């Protein structure tokens, strides 16, 4: 079955090898990574909470999700926010979700809800009452808010393409002469050059921020391997950071005149 995928051509960029602290999931021997960045490009610090990667965020902060493809072939990536797909806003399984295309050994930045073939609305941390999932739940009467505070990323690829990339065809080997068994010069040269075997508290949600231009194109892709199960999906949790308490001055009841700093202008 061929799926319709979305390619954000303006978003593709080469992954920097020194980003070693990204939230990651090992799958089929590859480290699939994703992390969240602020509007200024700085990454959110990830904390471990119940063995889950968790972000401490603030309301009305815009953010983006950077997703890396470690494979030598292109992949389709399903990115969900609060349980809803970032491309069409639907609640679907990883297998059936619309996906972004990432070129081999590269990464993309998903910055918002894709609202048309030309525009998106920026991801924006909000109170649960202003979340897109809450708006959709009220509109359709379905439980869309059960996954508030969760970003999910799942990778898919074509196993034949991956096998071809990892095991490319060998150079053409000329047939041996049937009569005298003499090998061709090309075959002898190839065999002599062959390598040896030894070398081989408040709920946080995401709403819609400012509208931005972001053109996308639909392409066909046929994945038959990847994270088809929800338990295989890499998840990043986020919640509002607790506000620090207001500083309270020390008060000495026995010193009424010296409780605060004297005002030099009075």
Order of alpha helices (4+ residues) and beta strands (2+ residues): beta-beta-beta-beta-beta-beta-beta-beta-beta-beta-beta-beta-beta-alpha-beta-alpha-alpha-beta-beta-beta-beta
